[in-house]
Amino acid sequence: MAKGDNSKVWSVFSLVAALGATAVARKAIDKSWQVGTGKKPPENPADPDIDIWEAVAWAATTGAVVALARMYAQRRAASYYFKSTGTLPPPLRKDGQ
């Protein structure tokens, strides 16, 4: 397989892993928010009717959990890629690998 092909495969694989992780994380966050607060999560934290601290808590929680889920999924995808091809994905290779 040519170097360009590996890069394209990794790009698609990484994107799918990130999107899947984001979707799962958002569902988990929404459910946790409902259980923890007894309210539906804010649809738009910028809405002036939403308390500022609720908007801040929602933004911080969502940002952190989604970023961690994406990072974990992409690390797992890189591990799978390595096991399948014997090399790291193109963006993760160091010079000389």
C-alpha positions as CSV (number, residue, x, y, z in Angstrom):
1,M,0.0,0.0,0.0
2,A,1.4,3.4,-0.9
3,K,2.2,6.0,1.7
4,G,-0.7,8.2,0.6
5,D,-3.1,5.4,0.9
6,N,-2.1,4.7,4.5
7,S,-2.6,8.3,5.3
8,K,-6.1,8.3,3.8
9,V,-7.1,5.1,5.6
10,W,-5.8,6.6,8.9
11,S,-7.7,9.9,8.3
12,V,-11.0,8.1,7.8
13,F,-10.4,5.6,10.6
14,S,-9.4,8.4,13.0
15,L,-12.4,10.6,12.0
16,V,-14.9,7.7,12.5
17,A,-13.4,6.9,15.9
18,A,-13.6,10.5,17.0
19,L,-17.2,11.0,15.7
20,G,-18.4,7.8,17.4
21,A,-16.7,8.7,20.7
22,T,-18.3,12.2,20.5
23,A,-21.8,10.8,20.0
24,V,-21.4,8.3,22.8
25,A,-20.0,10.9,25.2
26,R,-22.8,13.4,24.4
27,K,-25.4,10.8,25.2
28,A,-23.7,9.9,28.5
29,I,-23.3,13.5,29.4
30,D,-26.9,14.3,28.7
31,K,-28.1,11.4,30.8
32,S,-25.7,12.2,33.6
33,W,-26.8,15.8,33.6
34,Q,-30.5,14.8,33.9
35,V,-29.8,12.4,36.7
36,G,-27.5,14.8,38.6
37,T,-29.6,18.0,38.2
38,G,-33.1,16.6,37.6
39,K,-33.3,18.9,34.6
40,K,-32.7,18.6,30.9
41,P,-29.3,19.8,29.7
42,P,-29.2,23.3,28.3
43,E,-29.8,23.2,24.5
44,N,-28.0,26.5,24.1
45,P,-25.8,27.7,27.0
46,A,-25.7,31.1,25.4
47,D,-29.4,31.6,26.0
48,P,-29.8,34.4,28.6
49,D,-32.6,32.4,30.3
50,I,-30.0,29.8,31.4
51,D,-28.2,30.6,34.7
52,I,-24.6,31.6,34.0
53,W,-23.2,29.0,36.4
54,E,-25.4,26.3,34.8
55,A,-24.1,27.3,31.3
56,V,-20.4,27.3,32.6
57,A,-20.8,23.9,34.2
58,W,-22.4,22.5,31.1
59,A,-19.8,23.9,28.8
60,A,-16.9,22.8,31.0
61,T,-18.3,19.3,31.5
62,T,-19.2,18.8,27.8
63,G,-15.8,20.1,26.6
64,A,-13.8,18.0,29.0
65,V,-15.7,14.7,28.5
66,V,-15.9,15.0,24.8
67,A,-12.2,15.8,24.5
68,L,-11.3,12.9,26.7
69,A,-13.6,10.5,24.8
70,R,-12.1,11.6,21.4
71,M,-8.5,11.2,22.7
72,Y,-9.2,7.7,24.1
73,A,-11.0,6.6,20.8
74,Q,-8.1,7.9,18.7
75,R,-5.5,6.2,20.9
76,R,-7.5,3.0,20.5
77,A,-7.7,3.5,16.8
78,A,-3.9,4.1,16.6
79,S,-3.3,0.9,18.6
80,Y,-5.6,-1.1,16.2
81,Y,-3.9,0.5,13.2
82,F,-0.5,-0.5,14.6
83,K,-1.6,-4.1,15.2
84,S,-3.1,-4.3,11.7
85,T,-0.2,-2.7,9.7
86,G,2.8,-3.1,12.0
87,T,3.5,0.7,11.8
88,L,2.1,3.7,13.5
89,P,-0.4,5.9,11.7
90,P,1.4,8.4,9.4
91,P,0.8,11.5,11.7
92,L,2.2,9.6,14.7
93,R,5.4,8.4,13.1
94,K,8.6,10.0,14.2
95,D,11.4,10.7,11.8
96,G,13.1,7.6,10.6
97,Q,10.2,5.2,11.4
